[in-house]
Amino acid sequence: MFHRQPSVWKRDAFCKSLRRFCVHHVELWLEGKGKEARLIIAENLGDVDLMTLRDGVLLPLADLEDMTDLKVSKIRVVLDDEGHYGLKADGTTCSMKTPSAQQTGIKIVLSEPVTFENGYSYSLVIDFDAERSVVQQGNGGCLLKPVLKLPSFAKTPVENIEDDGGEPIDEGLEEPVTDGLDSNDTSGGDGFDSGDSSTWPEGISQEELDSYF
């Protein structure tokens, strides 16, 4: 059965100091049939202009298929090493430095893993909290310490989806599959996973999904 899962960005709060950040790719950490893998989506997404993601405006990342019986336990966002900048009150820009550990990505661990069921379409929203993600340094510089949330992860029967794969016909049939409180852990290591990457599941693409699982 077809599963559509559009992952989207939205900007939570207006923050003049943060203007743009650069995304390398997004991953869904999947489990199924005794295997684990990182499904790589939205690869080389590039510049994300946060000034455009306000007032309900979303940025679609990916539509995925054939996810039945797979379980997602984590979402990881990997940023480029450079290209992030903010806008100061005087109109000048400020290039943002990022913690070195950020190279391993920003990881949201779901409090309860979600298993994709046959007959449902799933959608999720990744929320970038711009207001809390920038540290203004005393020397006038800026430090990017991303704060991500997962405010919405829901499912709806596939017959409740428009033929063009758009919004649900009846939003009342949408059912949350998480509590909307999941976020990256910023209490230690700034929310970055600095562990041994050799222990991570194999990374696969959408094209490899069927053959892998």
C-alpha positions in Angstrom: 0.0 0.0 0.0 1.2 3.5 -0.8 2.4 5.6 2.1 3.0 9.2 1.6 5.2 11.0 4.2 5.9 14.6 3.4 8.6 15.9 5.8 8.4 19.6 6.1 10.2 22.5 7.8 8.5 25.3 9.5 9.8 28.3 11.4 8.5 28.5 14.9 9.1 32.1 15.9 10.3 35.2 14.2 13.9 36.0 15.0 15.6 38.8 13.1 19.1 37.6 14.0 18.8 34.3 12.1 18.3 34.5 8.4 19.5 31.4 6.6 21.0 28.0 7.3 22.2 25.3 4.9 21.0 21.7 5.1 23.1 18.8 3.7 20.5 16.1 4.2 17.8 14.7 6.5 17.7 11.0 7.7 15.0 8.8 9.1 16.4 6.0 11.2 14.4 2.9 10.3 14.0 -0.6 11.8 12.3 -3.6 10.1 12.8 -7.3 9.4 15.7 -7.5 11.9 17.6 -4.7 10.1 18.4 -1.1 10.8 19.1 1.7 8.3 19.3 5.4 7.9 17.0 6.5 5.0 18.6 9.6 3.4 16.1 12.2 2.2 16.2 15.8 1.1 19.9 15.4 0.1 21.8 18.6 -0.7 18.8 20.7 0.2 21.0 23.7 0.4 20.0 27.2 1.6 16.9 27.4 3.7 15.7 31.0 4.0 14.0 31.2 7.4 12.4 34.5 6.7 10.1 32.8 4.2 9.0 30.1 6.7 6.5 32.0 8.8 2.7 32.3 9.3 2.1 28.7 8.4 4.4 28.5 5.3 6.1 25.1 5.1 9.0 23.8 3.0 8.3 20.2 1.7 11.3 17.9 2.0 10.3 14.5 0.6 7.5 12.1 -0.4 8.3 8.5 0.4 6.6 5.2 -0.6 6.6 1.5 0.5 7.2 2.1 4.2 4.7 -0.6 5.5 5.8 -2.3 8.7 8.9 -0.2 9.1 9.5 1.6 12.3 11.1 5.1 12.6 12.9 5.8 15.9 15.0 8.9 15.2 15.3 11.8 12.8 18.7 13.3 12.1 19.4 16.6 10.3 22.9 17.1 9.0 23.9 20.7 8.2 26.7 21.9 5.9 29.9 23.1 7.5 29.4 26.7 6.3 26.9 29.0 4.7 24.8 29.9 7.7 24.3 33.5 8.5 22.2 35.9 10.5 20.9 39.5 10.1 21.8 42.0 12.7 19.6 44.9 13.8 21.7 47.3 11.8 21.1 45.3 8.6 24.6 43.8 8.4 25.0 40.0 8.1 26.8 37.8 10.6 28.3 34.5 9.5 27.4 31.8 12.0 29.9 29.4 13.4 28.7 25.9 14.3 30.0 23.5 17.0 32.5 21.0 15.6 30.3 18.1 16.8 27.6 19.3 14.5 29.2 17.4 11.7 27.5 14.3 13.1 24.1 15.9 12.8 21.2 17.0 15.0 19.2 14.1 16.2 15.6 13.9 17.4 14.9 10.7 19.3 11.2 9.7 19.3 10.0 9.0 22.8 7.8 6.2 21.2 9.0 4.8 17.8 6.3 5.0 15.1 5.5 1.9 13.0 4.0 2.6 9.5 0.7 0.7 9.1 -0.8 -0.4 5.8 -3.6 1.8 4.6 -2.4 5.0 6.1 -0.6 8.1 4.9 1.8 9.7 7.3 3.0 13.3 7.6 5.5 15.0 9.9 6.7 18.5 10.5 10.2 19.4 11.7 10.1 22.8 13.5 13.3 24.9 13.6 13.1 27.2 16.7 15.0 30.1 15.3 14.7 32.3 18.4 16.5 29.7 20.6 19.1 28.6 18.0 21.3 31.6 17.9 23.9 32.7 20.5 25.1 36.3 20.1 28.8 36.4 21.1 30.4 39.3 22.9 32.7 39.9 20.0 29.8 40.5 17.7 29.9 37.0 16.2 27.1 34.5 16.1 27.0 30.9 17.1 24.4 28.5 15.6 23.2 25.9 18.1 20.1 24.5 16.4 17.0 23.7 18.4 14.6 21.3 16.5 11.2 20.1 17.5 8.7 17.6 16.1 5.4 19.2 16.8 3.4 17.1 14.4 3.6 13.5 13.3 0.2 12.2 12.2 -1.5 9.5 10.1 -4.7 9.5 8.0 -6.4 6.8 6.0 -5.2 6.8 2.4 -8.7 7.3 1.1 -8.8 10.6 3.0 -6.0 12.0 0.8 -6.6 14.2 -2.2 -5.8 12.5 -5.6 -2.9 14.8 -6.1 -1.4 13.7 -2.8 -2.2 17.0 -1.1 -3.9 17.8 2.2 -6.3 15.4 3.9 -9.9 15.8 2.7 -11.2 15.6 6.3 -8.7 16.8 8.9 -10.8 15.3 11.6 -9.7 11.9 10.4 -6.0 12.7 11.1 -4.6 10.9 14.2 -1.4 12.0 16.0 1.1 9.2 16.4 3.4 11.1 18.8 2.8 13.5 21.6 4.3 16.5 19.7 6.9 17.1 22.4 9.9 15.4 20.9 13.0 17.6 20.2 16.7 17.4 20.0 18.6 17.2 23.4 20.4 20.4 23.9 21.4 19.7 27.5 24.6 17.9 26.6 26.8 18.2 23.5 24.4 20.8 22.2 22.1 18.0 21.0 24.6 16.5 18.7 25.5 12.8 18.5 29.2 12.7 18.8 29.4 8.9 19.1 31.3 6.5 16.9 29.7 6.8 13.4 31.0 3.4 12.5 28.3 1.9 14.8 25.5 3.7 13.0 23.1 1.8 10.8 23.8 1.7 7.0 22.7 4.7 5.1 20.3 3.9 2.2 18.4 6.0 -0.4 14.7 5.8 -1.4 15.7 3.7 -4.4 17.5 1.2 -2.1 14.6 1.0 0.4 12.8 -2.0 -1.1 15.8 -4.1 -1.7 17.3 -3.4 1.8 14.2 -4.3 3.8 
